[in-house]
Amino acid sequence: MSRTVNCVILGTESEGLDQVPYPGDLGQRIYDNISKLVWQRWLGHQTMLINEYRLTPIEPKARQFLEKEMEKFFFGEGSEKPPDFAE
């Protein structure tokens, strides 16, 4: 049986992640408080950020930016789309 978490974004008991998705304390907080569904939403948002800002995720500055956005997305005011992003 899959594990459940009280997802802080959805506000409901939802299916949790199978493993810690990111290293360190942030990864553990995500594992403990974020559902699989919301993690998938983040992956789509992260892909958009990488493409729109033309980030190279192996570069330290890009990783720092993405980590800050991840923190905002899950536990802050939310991660914004780039100002000139057109859906």
N, C-alpha and C positions, 0 to 999 in steps of 0.2 A: 504494500500500500504506500502511496506517495505521502510525503509529509505536508502539513499545512502550516501556514503562517497567518497571522493577523496583519494583512497588508496595509501599510500606513497610507498608501495612495488610494486604494479601493475602499478601505474602511470595512472590509469583510474578511472572513476566513477564506483563504484561497490556496490553491496548490503552490507549494514552495519550490524553490530551486533544488536541484539534486546535489549540487556542490557549491562551494564558495566561488563566486564568479570573478573575483578581483582580489589581488593580494592586500594584506594589511587589515587595519581596523575598518576601513570603508567596505571592503569586501565582506567582512563578517557582519557588519550592520545590514548590508543588502541581503545577505543570506538569511538573517534572522527576521527581517521586516518587509521584504519585497516578494511579490508573487512572480511566478513564471510569466504570466501575461504582461505585467508591468515591465519586467526585464526585457521582454521582446519589444515592447514599445520603446524602451531606451535604445536597444540595438538599432532600430530604425532611425531614431533621432540622432544617434551618434554617427551613423552612416551619412546622414544629411549634413551634419556638421563637418565631417571629414571632407566630403565632396565640395560643399559650398566654400569652406575656408581653405581648401586645397592643402589639408594637413597630411603630414607623413607621420603616422602614429609611432614610429620607432624613434623619432626625434624627441628629446626631453621636453622642449617647450610645448610641443603638440600634446604629449602625454599629460603634462601639468594642466594644460587648458582643458583637455577632455575629463580629467579627474575632477576639476572644479565644476565643470558642467554636470557631471554625474552626481556630485554632491548636491548641487542645486536642484537637479531633476527629481531626485528621490527625497531629499530631506530639507530643501530650502524653498525658495520662491518659484522654482521651476526654471528650466533652461529655455531661453528664448531662441527662436529661429533668427538667422541673420537678417538684418534690416532690409536687404534687397531680395530676400528669398521669395520667389513666386511659385505657388503650388500648381 
